[in-house]
Amino acid sequence: MPFRPNRRAKALSVLATVAVGATVLVGCSPSQENNSGSPQPATITFAASTLGDLGRGPGLQKLIDEYNASQSTVTVQAASVPYPTFGQTVLTQMGGGEGPDLVRFDMPEFSTAAASALLEPLDDKIDASKLNLIAGPDKYLNVDGHRYGVVFENSNYGMFYNKDLIPEAPKTFDEFMETAKATTKGDVYGLAFRQTQAEEAGVWQDIYNYVLGFGGDWSDGGKLTLDSPKVIEGLEKYKELYDANVIPKGADAATFRKMFANGKVGMELNNGGYVTATKSANPALNFSVARIPFPEQKQGSLLAPIVINANSKHKDAALDFIQWILKPEQQVKLQEVLGASSVATPTERSAESLEKFPFLPELDKLTESGVPQIVNGFGPQTADIRRIVVTEVLSSLQGQQDMKTAMEKAQKQAEELVR
């Protein structure tokens, strides 16, 4: 269901809190906004964590350069924002009346920004029917009856595995656990996932797959269900793997992804966007991708819209770039850059892509079972609920409490937050 901001006041309070104490802001371009409907000469900034990817960043920058060269009116420049704090940093900037002109947001930050009037409505600027936008993921970008973005990337989570270490993908969780144990030898680990507070957003993305995969969900749409039996079961499976010492504990995503590329990690649950990055890190790596082997065929989806900052002085210029990227030729190029992700409109994968990555159809089949990583019915509060959940889950990993107690505490804190 499309997200509906039923607690707008709370979302505004969240933004006010985030903005307090902000001292360094990246400003939008200073010239006057144009209301003529066509862009005036302008240089605009685009913030996207993708630009920092080892494998995909150069390709996206090349596409931006192509846009810049296609006309002499608008110039798009990359805004530098560190990934671990990307969403919070940009929200802080926007809450202070500044920030990049264009942003590629993940869904939790998108929900907060949309409910807090920080995004430019695109109701009369984007016609889904004429553009042939894919309806499934696109529906999440209409908030309270208004469109605030279009899909930049929709990436399903799958199980990446090194075929030299693991010739056949495990089909069940028990096989997954046994494979992780059997592969862990010397300086090689069977599995890797995020497990530090510094990567809060990444931990949330990782545990989402365990919760959904074991039949749980963070809410029923109107009530939080953080301490429900199925949620606890999924998180206990996550903890079982941590306790089994089959992961490089303390390693951040950048580190263990490099280890995977170098044959030092056998499996990781990752989104399709990292297919290209993985191959770029080691072209000789013999890896494949399969469905996550959990009981339920339901997994997180990294749905990332591109939006226009309501503070932007160059909204028409920003819209011009969005409309350019939505053209069929650019959609195909963008998908090639993003790897195994889908984009806003249907595209046909090239024979070259399928030859290079024969598992792409397996990832594509997961689109219908993908779930954006927000708390259904509590979109604007997702970032705060995420912080509560991740803090309590990691406390359980460290042996300070069992997972049931952790989630009971998380439920109480989150209920107080949204009350």
Secondary structure, DSSP 8 states (H G I E B T S, - for coil): -----TTHHHHHHHHHHHHTT---------S----SSS--SEEEEEE-GGGG-TTTHHHHHHHHHHHHHH-SSEEEEE----GGGHHHHHHHHHHTT---SEEE--HHHHHHHHHTT-B---TTT--HHHHT--HHHHGGGEETTEE--EEEEEEEEEEEEETTT-SS---SHHHHHHHHHHH-BTTBEEEE----GGGHHHHHHHHHHHHHHTT--SBSSSSB-TTSHHHHHHHHHHHHHHHTT-S-TT--HHHHHHHHHTTSEEEEEEETTHHHHHHHH-TT--EEEE---SSSS-EEEEEEEEEEBTT-S-HHHHHHHHHHHTSHHHHHHHHHHHSS-B-SS-----HHHHHH-TTHHHHHTTGGGEEESS-TT-GGGHHHHHHHHHHHHHHHHTTSS-HHHHHHHHHHHHHHHH-
